[in-house]
Amino acid sequence: MPTVTWARLDGERRAAVVAAAETEFAAHGFSRGSLNVIARRAGVAKGSLFQYFADKRDLYAFISDVSSQRVRAHMEDRIRELDAGRPFFEFLTDLLDVWVAYFAEHPRERSLHAAASFEVDADARVSVRAVTHRHYLEVLRPLVHDARARGDLAPDADIDTLLSLLLMILPHLALAPYVRGLDPVLGLDEMSPEQPALAVRRYVAALAAAFQAAVHPHHPATT
């Protein structure tokens, strides 16, 4: 994470470094991303970057955190609009639709997400995923626990498994419509407008079959 020197830097210079690093890492990922290019675009000496961050991996993790915070802020705003108190799997369908739409409309966030997902350097990948997973779980875990408290989920539902599956599904939905061959099963790389929405509903149906309460508390069985 950033040093004290970074915290003392003026806002315009910080913004220039962040913008340059986002552009470079989005285009080339961590392994091929160049600190020389980042420094030149930001208008700082390369050595200054090491006054701001411990190393290249530290800068990469910070940039991932900045990007994740933007995505998180957008999704939390939409969660409030969507009303998370509705039946969980109905709400989840709308939430995943919003997620897909966000990455369709924000190519830089999509590129940074892809760079993190496909990074070949194990240490960098672990560092970045620790950051992104923290944001995912801080948003998802309360939603899932509230759903269980309402009775939307089966009493014996394995909450950790549900969260783990969501951690796999969300990045996949962000990238598969744009990465050829990433999902040949559900046809997400066919680029037809309706395909992501159809995939979302198939995912949610599978999750509901595994985790939903047998009798939904909002729709009691009739006699």
Contacts in CASP RR format, 6 or more apart in sequence:
PFRMAT RR
TARGET T0000
AUTHOR 0000-0000-0000
METHOD contacts of the structure
MODEL  1
MPTVTWARLDGERRAAVVAAAETEFAAHGFSRGSLNVIARRAGVAKGSLF
QYFADKRDLYAFISDVSSQRVRAHMEDRIRELDAGRPFFEFLTDLLDVWV
AYFAEHPRERSLHAAASFEVDADARVSVRAVTHRHYLEVLRPLVHDARAR
GDLAPDADIDTLLSLLLMILPHLALAPYVRGLDPVLGLDEMSPEQPALAV
RRYVAALAAAFQAAVHPHHPATT
1 53 0 8 1.000
1 58 0 8 1.000
1 61 0 8 1.000
1 62 0 8 1.000
2 52 0 8 1.000
2 53 0 8 1.000
2 62 0 8 1.000
3 51 0 8 1.000
3 52 0 8 1.000
3 53 0 8 1.000
3 54 0 8 1.000
5 51 0 8 1.000
5 52 0 8 1.000
6 14 0 8 1.000
6 51 0 8 1.000
6 52 0 8 1.000
6 53 0 8 1.000
9 52 0 8 1.000
13 42 0 8 1.000
13 44 0 8 1.000
16 41 0 8 1.000
16 42 0 8 1.000
16 43 0 8 1.000
16 44 0 8 1.000
17 38 0 8 1.000
17 42 0 8 1.000
17 44 0 8 1.000
17 49 0 8 1.000
17 52 0 8 1.000
18 63 0 8 1.000
18 66 0 8 1.000
19 41 0 8 1.000
19 42 0 8 1.000
20 37 0 8 1.000
20 38 0 8 1.000
20 39 0 8 1.000
20 40 0 8 1.000
20 41 0 8 1.000
20 42 0 8 1.000
20 43 0 8 1.000
21 38 0 8 1.000
21 42 0 8 1.000
21 59 0 8 1.000
21 60 0 8 1.000
21 63 0 8 1.000
22 63 0 8 1.000
22 66 0 8 1.000
22 67 0 8 1.000
22 108 0 8 1.000
22 112 0 8 1.000
23 41 0 8 1.000
23 108 0 8 1.000
24 33 0 8 1.000
24 34 0 8 1.000
24 37 0 8 1.000
24 38 0 8 1.000
24 41 0 8 1.000
25 33 0 8 1.000
25 60 0 8 1.000
25 63 0 8 1.000
25 112 0 8 1.000
25 115 0 8 1.000
26 108 0 8 1.000
26 111 0 8 1.000
26 112 0 8 1.000
26 115 0 8 1.000
27 33 0 8 1.000
27 111 0 8 1.000
28 34 0 8 1.000
28 115 0 8 1.000
29 60 0 8 1.000
29 115 0 8 1.000
29 119 0 8 1.000
30 56 0 8 1.000
30 57 0 8 1.000
30 60 0 8 1.000
30 115 0 8 1.000
30 119 0 8 1.000
30 121 0 8 1.000
30 124 0 8 1.000
30 125 0 8 1.000
30 128 0 8 1.000
31 119 0 8 1.000
31 120 0 8 1.000
31 121 0 8 1.000
31 124 0 8 1.000
35 46 0 8 1.000
35 49 0 8 1.000
35 56 0 8 1.000
35 59 0 8 1.000
36 46 0 8 1.000
38 49 0 8 1.000
38 59 0 8 1.000
39 45 0 8 1.000
39 46 0 8 1.000
39 47 0 8 1.000
39 48 0 8 1.000
39 49 0 8 1.000
49 59 0 8 1.000
52 59 0 8 1.000
53 59 0 8 1.000
53 62 0 8 1.000
57 123 0 8 1.000
57 124 0 8 1.000
57 127 0 8 1.000
60 124 0 8 1.000
60 127 0 8 1.000
60 128 0 8 1.000
61 127 0 8 1.000
61 128 0 8 1.000
61 130 0 8 1.000
61 131 0 8 1.000
63 112 0 8 1.000
64 112 0 8 1.000
64 116 0 8 1.000
64 128 0 8 1.000
64 131 0 8 1.000
64 132 0 8 1.000
65 131 0 8 1.000
65 135 0 8 1.000
67 109 0 8 1.000
67 112 0 8 1.000
67 113 0 8 1.000
68 131 0 8 1.000
68 132 0 8 1.000
68 135 0 8 1.000
69 135 0 8 1.000
70 109 0 8 1.000
71 102 0 8 1.000
71 109 0 8 1.000
71 135 0 8 1.000
72 135 0 8 1.000
72 138 0 8 1.000
72 139 0 8 1.000
74 102 0 8 1.000
75 95 0 8 1.000
75 98 0 8 1.000
75 99 0 8 1.000
75 102 0 8 1.000
75 139 0 8 1.000
76 139 0 8 1.000
78 95 0 8 1.000
78 98 0 8 1.000
79 95 0 8 1.000
79 139 0 8 1.000
79 143 0 8 1.000
82 91 0 8 1.000
82 94 0 8 1.000
82 95 0 8 1.000
82 98 0 8 1.000
83 91 0 8 1.000
84 91 0 8 1.000
84 143 0 8 1.000
84 146 0 8 1.000
85 91 0 8 1.000
85 146 0 8 1.000
85 150 0 8 1.000
87 152 0 8 1.000
87 216 0 8 1.000
87 218 0 8 1.000
87 219 0 8 1.000
88 143 0 8 1.000
88 144 0 8 1.000
88 147 0 8 1.000
88 150 0 8 1.000
88 152 0 8 1.000
88 153 0 8 1.000
88 212 0 8 1.000
89 152 0 8 1.000
89 204 0 8 1.000
89 207 0 8 1.000
89 208 0 8 1.000
89 212 0 8 1.000
91 143 0 8 1.000
92 204 0 8 1.000
92 207 0 8 1.000
93 200 0 8 1.000
93 201 0 8 1.000
93 204 0 8 1.000
96 169 0 8 1.000
96 170 0 8 1.000
96 173 0 8 1.000
96 200 0 8 1.000
96 203 0 8 1.000
96 204 0 8 1.000
97 197 0 8 1.000
97 200 0 8 1.000
99 170 0 8 1.000
99 173 0 8 1.000
99 174 0 8 1.000
100 173 0 8 1.000
100 174 0 8 1.000
100 177 0 8 1.000
100 196 0 8 1.000
100 197 0 8 1.000
100 200 0 8 1.000
102 109 0 8 1.000
103 109 0 8 1.000
103 110 0 8 1.000
103 113 0 8 1.000
103 173 0 8 1.000
103 174 0 8 1.000
103 175 0 8 1.000
103 178 0 8 1.000
104 177 0 8 1.000
110 174 0 8 1.000
110 175 0 8 1.000
110 178 0 8 1.000
113 171 0 8 1.000
113 174 0 8 1.000
113 175 0 8 1.000
114 175 0 8 1.000
114 178 0 8 1.000
114 179 0 8 1.000
116 125 0 8 1.000
116 128 0 8 1.000
116 129 0 8 1.000
116 132 0 8 1.000
117 171 0 8 1.000
117 175 0 8 1.000
119 125 0 8 1.000
119 128 0 8 1.000
133 167 0 8 1.000
136 166 0 8 1.000
136 167 0 8 1.000
136 170 0 8 1.000
137 163 0 8 1.000
137 167 0 8 1.000
140 163 0 8 1.000
140 166 0 8 1.000
140 167 0 8 1.000
141 163 0 8 1.000
144 153 0 8 1.000
144 159 0 8 1.000
144 162 0 8 1.000
144 163 0 8 1.000
144 166 0 8 1.000
145 159 0 8 1.000
147 153 0 8 1.000
148 157 0 8 1.000
148 159 0 8 1.000
150 217 0 8 1.000
151 213 0 8 1.000
151 217 0 8 1.000
152 212 0 8 1.000
152 213 0 8 1.000
152 216 0 8 1.000
152 217 0 8 1.000
152 218 0 8 1.000
153 159 0 8 1.000
153 162 0 8 1.000
153 211 0 8 1.000
153 212 0 8 1.000
153 213 0 8 1.000
154 211 0 8 1.000
154 212 0 8 1.000
154 213 0 8 1.000
154 214 0 8 1.000
155 213 0 8 1.000
157 211 0 8 1.000
158 211 0 8 1.000
162 207 0 8 1.000
162 210 0 8 1.000
162 211 0 8 1.000
165 207 0 8 1.000
169 203 0 8 1.000
172 182 0 8 1.000
172 183 0 8 1.000
172 188 0 8 1.000
173 188 0 8 1.000
173 196 0 8 1.000
173 199 0 8 1.000
173 200 0 8 1.000
173 203 0 8 1.000
175 182 0 8 1.000
176 182 0 8 1.000
176 183 0 8 1.000
176 186 0 8 1.000
176 188 0 8 1.000
176 189 0 8 1.000
176 199 0 8 1.000
177 188 0 8 1.000
177 189 0 8 1.000
177 191 0 8 1.000
177 195 0 8 1.000
177 196 0 8 1.000
178 189 0 8 1.000
179 189 0 8 1.000
180 189 0 8 1.000
181 189 0 8 1.000
182 188 0 8 1.000
182 189 0 8 1.000
183 189 0 8 1.000
183 199 0 8 1.000
186 195 0 8 1.000
186 198 0 8 1.000
186 199 0 8 1.000
186 202 0 8 1.000
187 195 0 8 1.000
187 199 0 8 1.000
188 195 0 8 1.000
188 196 0 8 1.000
188 199 0 8 1.000
215 221 0 8 1.000
END
